[in-house]
Amino acid sequence: MDKHVMTVKGQDLLRKELKTLKSKDRPEIIKAIATARGFGDLKENAEYHAAKERQSFIEGRINEIESKLSTAEIIDITKLNVSGKVVFGSTVIIIDLDNEQEIKYKIVGEDEANIDEGLISYKAPLSRSLIGKSIDDLIELSIGDEKQSFQIINIQYI
């Protein structure tokens, strides 16, 4: 079984979602199904079919989260001795050498990734090129026909 690597925060977010699904969403959909049954013939009952579809989604998501949590490998960056290297969970500030723009990313698990929040999956090409590097190291990344060059200017373990 594959391990699901995640940060402590990622684990907390999944646990929170699981709790909401079980304590709020599941009971609500059970009530919606019961209400929809009261509308008559189930063959032509759109509310019933929509509620059953939603129930299927909720149960699937519950199973998915429980599976991920049961195989989770939680990495707490604050407890690692990483000595100036980029590792899973690090926050890295890089500078785009083409336009001098500073960019801040945190390397996280796949479920936590959100580029708008500066969270990139450890499986992303940029993360793979950063992991193991140190401050002042240069990284070259090919995106299609284009090559981008970056320099690591700071690494944080928060």
Backbone as a ProteinNet text record, in pm:
[ID]
protein_1_A
[PRIMARY]
MDKHVMTVKGQDLLRKELKTLKSKDRPEIIKAIATARGFGDLKENAEYHAAKERQSFIEGRINEIESKLSTAEIIDITKLNVSGKVVFGSTVIIIDLDNEQEIKYKIVGEDEANIDEGLISYKAPLSRSLIGKSIDDLIELSIGDEKQSFQIINIQYI
[TERTIARY]
84.3	0	88.5	56.9	135	116.7	225.9	220.3	172.5	96.1	53.1	131.4	231.1	317.7	245.1	245.9	179.9	241.5	216.5	261.1	160.5	196.3	105.5	-21.1	-3.6	-119.1	-207.9	-147.3	-223.9	-307.5	-249.2	-322.1	-439.2	-414.9	-520.8	-635.6	-602	-705.6	-790.2	-726.4	-802.3	-890.6	-838.9	-919.8	-1041.1	-1019.1	-1128	-1235.2	-1191.1	-1286	-1362.8	-1293.4	-1357.8	-1463.5	-1430.2	-1525.4	-1649.8	-1631.3	-1744.7	-1830.2	-1765.8	-1840	-1924.1	-1866.7	-1937.3	-2042.6	-2011.9	-2102.3	-2204.5	-2178.4	-2269.5	-2326.8	-2238.9	-2284.5	-2361.3	-2310.6	-2377	-2517.5	-2534.1	-2669.6	-2764.2	-2711.5	-2795.5	-2844.9	-2759.2	-2799.5	-2896.1	-2881.8	-2977.1	-3116	-3122.8	-3251.7	-3306.7	-3220.1	-3264.4	-3319.9	-3259.1	-3308.3	-3445	-3459	-3587.6	-3696.6	-3664.1	-3760.7	-3798.5	-3698.8	-3723.5	-3807.4	-3792.2	-3873.9	-4022.3	-4048.7	-4187.5	-4252.7	-4175.3	-4230.4	-4293.4	-4290.2	-4358.6	-4265.7	-4311.9	-4245.3	-4095.7	-4012.2	-3867.3	-3807.3	-3875.2	-3822.1	-3811.5	-3905.2	-3908.1	-3884.9	-3817.7	-3798.3	-3656.8	-3645.5	-3514.5	-3444.6	-3521.4	-3462	-3398.9	-3469.6	-3419.4	-3288.9	-3289.1	-3170	-3051.5	-3077.9	-2970.5	-2914.1	-3002.5	-2958.1	-2877.3	-2920.3	-2846.4	-2708.5	-2702.7	-2574.2	-2481.2	-2535.7	-2457.4	-2409.8	-2497.3	-2460.7	-2344.6	-2350.6	-2243.7	-2111.3	-2115.9	-1995.3	-1940.4	-2027.5	-1985.5	-1921.8	-1986.2	-1932.1	-1798.5	-1788.3	-1662.1	-1550.5	-1582.7	-1481.5	-1441.2	-1536.8	-1505.9	-1408.3	-1438.3	-1350.2	-1211.7	-1207	-1078.8	-993.8	-1055.3	-981.6	-935.4	-1024.6	-986.6	-869.3	-871.1	-761.5	-630.9	-637.6	-516.9	-461.9	-549.9	-503.7	-445.2	-500.5	-449.7	-312.4	-279	-147.9	-59.4	-97.1	-25.3	112.3	205.7	337.9	348.3	336	333.1	475.7	511.6	645.2	632.1	689.4	690	826.1	828.7	953.5	1025.4	949.4	1011.5	1092.7	1073.8	1145.1	1256.4	1282.3	1387.2	1517.1	1628	1759	1799	1774.7	1790.1	1908.6	1972.3	2096.7	2105.8	2016.2	2028.8	1990.7	1924.9	1882.9	1731.8	1689.4	1546.7	1497	1393.4	1332.8	1181.3	1112	966.7	926.9	833.2	786.5	857.6	969.8	1041.9	965.3	985.8	940	1063.5	1055	1170.4	1138.7	1230.2	1216.2	1319.8	1269	1356.6	1339.7	1437.5	1428.5	1437.1	1342.7	1343.6	1451.2	1554.7	1669.2	1638.4	1528.9	1490.5	1426.5	1346.9	1275.2	1297.1	1387.1	1422.2	1304.2	1201.5	1084.6	1110.8	1080.3	1091.4	961.8	976.5	861	882.1	775.4	782.9	693.1	750.1	675.8	702.6	600.6	617.5	594.4	683.7	674.1	591	478	379.1	333.9	243.1	184.5	87.8	52.5	-33.2	-169.2	-228.7	-360.9	-357.8	-242.3	-228.8	-196.4	-148.4	-98.7	-206.8	-167.7	-255.4	-164.1	-141.7	-45.3	-81.7	-210.9	-253	-207.3	-186.8	-140.2	9.6	76.6	220.5	255.6	162.1	184.1	199.1	317.8	340.2	369.3	316.1	334.4	481.5	522.4	660.4	687.3	582.5	598.8	607.7	582.6	587.7	731.8	749.3	885.1	970.2	911.5	987.9	1034.1	945.3	982.2	1094.5	1080.8	1183.5	1319.4	1317.7	1446.2	1500.6	1414.2	1457.9	1507.6	1443.2	1475.1	1622.1	1687.9	1829.8	1923.2	1869.2	1951.5	1965.5	2058	2088.1	2073.5	2083.3	2080.1	2191.5	2161	2248.4	2260.6	2206.3	2209.2	2120.9	2161.2	2085.1	2005.4	1884.1	1797.1	1753.9	1759.9	1710.2	1594.6	1483.1	1362	1313.4	1289.7	1236.8	1085.9	1019.1	873.7	842.4	810.1	792.7	925.8	925.3	1048.2	1125.8	1065.1	1122.6	1201.5	1315.5	1394.3	1388.6	1363.6	1363.3	1473.7	1538.5	1646.3	1606.5	1632.8	1600.1	1721	1724.5	1826.2	1755.2	1799.2	1742.3	1804.3	1719.3	1772.5	1741.1	1645.8	1615.2	1543	1568.7	1499.6	1453	1324.5	1268.5	1207.6	1213.9	1158.9	1051.1	936.5	826.7	701.7
-119	0	125	220.1	343.1	429.8	490.9	587.5	720.6	792.1	927.1	1023.9	1085.7	1177.1	1310	1362	1489.8	1558.1	1687.6	1764.6	1746.4	1793.7	1789.6	1868.7	1983.9	2066.3	1992.5	1922.3	1845.1	1737.2	1670.6	1569.2	1633.8	1748.1	1818.6	1857.9	1906.1	1946.1	1826.2	1712.1	1592.5	1544.7	1548	1507.4	1598.7	1728.5	1825.2	1799.4	1775.1	1745.8	1617.7	1515.5	1388.6	1407.9	1485.9	1512.8	1582.9	1681.1	1753.1	1659.5	1576.5	1482.1	1386.7	1336.8	1238.9	1301.5	1418.5	1476	1573.8	1628.8	1728	1681	1654.7	1623.8	1491.9	1387.2	1256.6	1262.6	1316.3	1324.7	1411.7	1520.3	1607.2	1533.9	1456	1386.8	1273.1	1210.8	1106.6	1168	1287.1	1357.2	1395.5	1442.3	1482.4	1362.8	1246.4	1125.3	1087.8	1093.7	1061.2	1157.6	1284.9	1385.4	1359	1331.6	1307.4	1182.2	1081.7	960.1	993.1	1094.4	1134.8	1199.9	1231.6	1297.4	1199.1	1071.2	975.1	885.4	845.3	748.8	778.5	684.3	705.3	703.5	640.9	634.5	772.5	858.9	991.9	1102.6	1068.4	1162.1	1221.2	1338.5	1402.1	1435.3	1480.1	1514.5	1391.5	1279.1	1155.3	1112.5	1114	1071.4	1164.8	1294.4	1390.9	1366.2	1339.9	1314.6	1184.8	1081.3	954.4	972	1053.9	1080.9	1154.7	1251.2	1327	1233.1	1143.2	1046.9	959.1	917.1	834.8	911	1038.8	1121.4	1134	1162.3	1179.7	1051.4	938.7	811.2	779.4	810	788.9	874.4	1000.2	1091.1	1046.7	1001.9	951	833.2	739.7	623.1	665.1	761.5	809.3	872.4	958	1024.9	923.3	831	729.7	645.5	613.1	535.6	614.8	741.8	825.5	841.1	863	880.1	750.5	637.3	509.6	475.3	533.3	506.8	631.5	728.4	856.6	844	912.3	930.9	1080.3	1115	1254.9	1302.3	1411.1	1467.2	1603.2	1613.2	1738.8	1804.3	1903.1	1969.7	2030.4	2070.5	2135.3	2036.4	1906.1	1805.6	1735.6	1783.3	1721.6	1799.4	1728.9	1792.4	1794.2	1907.6	1911.6	1994.3	2065.7	2139	2213	2307.9	2398.1	2343.6	2231	2171.1	2186	2190.9	2190.8	2047.2	2028.9	1897.6	1913.2	1800.8	1802.6	1884.9	1975.8	2059.4	2192.4	2210.4	2338.3	2445.2	2567.9	2685	2743.2	2760.2	2801.8	2933.6	3027.7	3152.5	3149.1	3161.3	3159.5	3290.3	3321.4	3439.2	3391.9	3441	3412.3	3500.2	3439.7	3516.1	3594.3	3561.9	3635	3769.7	3773.3	3898.2	3949.1	3883.9	3924.7	3915.1	3841.4	3827.2	3720.8	3755.5	3658.9	3579.6	3449	3361.3	3271.5	3253.7	3172.3	3049.7	2931.8	2806.7	2721.6	2645.8	2543.4	2409.9	2315.5	2183.8	2093.4	2046.4	1974.1	1846.6	1774.2	1654.5	1689.8	1589.3	1611.8	1670.8	1625.6	1675.1	1818.5	1864.4	1999.3	2103.2	2059.4	2151.3	2250	2376.5	2484.1	2597.5	2605.8	2701.9	2845.2	2876.3	3012	3050.1	2948.8	2973.1	2946.2	2919.3	2893.7	2755.8	2662.3	2525.6	2435.4	2375.3	2289.9	2146.4	2053.7	1911.9	1872.9	1783.8	1734.6	1657.7	1622	1551.3	1645.9	1775	1872.7	1887.7	1916.4	1931.5	2034.1	2146.3	2247.3	2192.1	2126.1	2067	1966.1	1880.7	1777.3	1839.8	1955.1	2019.9	2096.2	2131.9	2205.6	2113.7	1998.5	1909.4	1867.6	1885.1	1850.8	1967.8	2077.4	2194.9	2282.7	2380	2471.3	2616.2	2707.5	2850.7	2882.8	2968.8	3015.2	2916.5	2795.3	2701.5	2752.7	2721.4	2758.3	2637.8	2665.4	2561.1	2603.2	2510.5	2536.6	2441.6	2497.3	2419	2439.1	2330.3	2337.8	2323.8	2423.3	2420.6	2431.7	2317.5	2314.4	2343.7	2440.6	2480.7	2585.3	2633.7	2745	2695.1	2757.5	2725.6	2844.4	2814.4	2918.4	2888.8	2995.3	2980.4	3048.6	2979.7	3030.3	3014.9	3097.5	3083.4	3078.1	2987.9	2976.8	3086.2	3170	3277	3256.6	3166.8	3141.4	3007.5	2938.4	2813.7	2825.1	2798.1	2804.8	2669.6	2637	2510.8	2543.5	2586.1	2630.6	2549.3
0	0	0	-83.3	-92	31.5	73.6	183.1	127.9	206.3	170.2	258.2	198.7	271.6	287.1	409.8	435.7	556.1	564.3	679.8	792.6	910.6	1024.9	991.6	927.9	890.2	790.1	695.8	598.6	665.5	764.4	840.5	914.6	976.6	1049.1	956.7	836.8	740.8	697.7	673.5	635.8	750.8	872.3	988.4	1006.1	986	997.3	890.8	767.7	659.5	689.2	738.7	771.7	879.7	980.4	1088.4	1034.4	947.3	888.6	804	724	640.1	724.5	834.3	916.8	1008.3	1065	1164.7	1107	988.6	930.7	797.2	700.6	564.6	555.7	619.7	613.1	674.4	796.9	852.6	768.1	711.6	628.1	504.5	442.3	319.5	350.9	466.6	507	522.9	583.7	596.9	460.1	371.4	237.2	159.9	176.5	109.6	165	296.8	359.2	312.6	305.3	258.5	113.2	30.5	-112	-134.8	-49.4	-61	-46.4	34.4	57.5	-63.1	-164.7	-283.5	-381.4	-349.4	-435.7	-513.7	-630.7	-718.3	-731.6	-687.5	-687.6	-827.6	-924.4	-1060.6	-1124.3	-1092.8	-1154.6	-1051.8	-944.2	-833.9	-842.6	-904.1	-925.5	-794.1	-694.3	-564.8	-499.5	-509.2	-451	-519.6	-652	-726.1	-701.7	-691.7	-662.5	-522.7	-426.4	-289.1	-281.1	-353.1	-353.1	-417.5	-522.2	-587	-491.3	-419.8	-321.1	-209.4	-166.3	-62.6	-110	-233.1	-289.2	-289	-326.4	-324.8	-182.5	-85.9	53.8	106.7	83.4	132.2	64.8	-63.4	-134.4	-77.7	-48.5	7.1	147.8	228.6	362.7	351.2	262.2	243	196.5	104.4	51.9	162.8	243.9	352.3	456.2	494.8	593.2	542.6	414.8	355.9	359.6	322.1	323.1	464.2	560.4	698.3	753.9	712.6	764.8	707.2	593	532.3	533.3	614.8	616.4	680	618.5	677.4	705.2	833.3	873.6	897.4	831.2	848	914.6	1033.5	1109.5	1089.2	1003.6	964.9	1084.8	1186.8	1302.8	1386.7	1363.1	1442.3	1364.5	1243.4	1162	1172.8	1165.8	1159.7	1012.6	945.8	800.2	753.1	838.1	812.5	678.7	658.4	544.3	408.7	404.3	277.1	259.8	134.6	103.9	117.3	199.9	220.3	218.1	219	228.6	351	334.3	444.3	455.8	385.2	392.5	316.5	362.1	288.9	222.1	91.2	12.4	-57.2	-46.1	-120.6	-231.5	-353.7	-470.9	-546.7	-626.7	-712.1	-856.9	-936.8	-1080.3	-1141.4	-1193.3	-1243	-1370.7	-1437.2	-1558.3	-1526.7	-1419.2	-1389.2	-1246.3	-1172.2	-1035	-937.1	-972.5	-885.6	-779.1	-652.5	-543.1	-534.4	-514.9	-504.3	-382.7	-305.4	-184	-200.9	-177.5	-187.3	-64.4	-26.7	75.9	6.8	29.9	-32.4	58.6	5.4	85.5	14.7	80.2	20.6	-91.1	-169	-285.5	-248.5	-139.2	-99.7	-49.8	-7.8	47.2	-58.7	-173.4	-276.2	-320.4	-326.9	-373.7	-418.8	-547.8	-601.1	-564	-553.3	-516.5	-376	-291.3	-154.8	-140.3	-251.1	-247	-194.6	-203	-156.4	-278.5	-294.6	-411.2	-367.9	-444.1	-416.2	-427.6	-340.9	-346	-475.3	-548.3	-675.1	-794.6	-772.8	-881.7	-931.2	-1060	-1114.4	-1039	-1000	-926.4	-792.1	-720.3	-590.7	-606.5	-705.9	-727.3	-757.3	-825.7	-855.4	-734.9	-639.6	-520.5	-408.6	-392	-280.1	-285.8	-171.8	-159.9	-184.1	-232.7	-262.3	-137.8	-145.5	-34.4	-80.4	15.7	-15.4	-114.4	-209.3	-317.9	-433.6	-420.1	-532.7	-645.6	-767.1	-886.2	-934.1	-980.5	-1032.7	-1171.6	-1265.2	-1399.8	-1424.8	-1467.8	-1488.2	-1630.6	-1700.6	-1837.2	-1833.2	-1889.3	-1899.9	-2048.8	-2108.2	-2253.5	-2320.5	-2410.8	-2480.2	-2402	-2295.8	-2220.8	-2099.8	-2074.8	-1955.3	-1861.2	-1733.9	-1632.4	-1532.9	-1487.1	-1389.4	-1259.7	-1150	-1017.5	-926.8	-823	-720	-585.9	-500.6	-365.8	-280.4	-220.5	-136.3	11.7	42.7	183.5	195.7	305.8	337.8	482.7	504.5	639.7	675.3	802	850.9	953.1	903.3	990.9	967.7
[MASK]
++++++++++++++++++++++++++++++++++++++++++++++++++++++++++++++++++++++++++++++++++++++++++++++++++++++++++++++++++++++++++++++++++++++++++++++++++++++++++++++

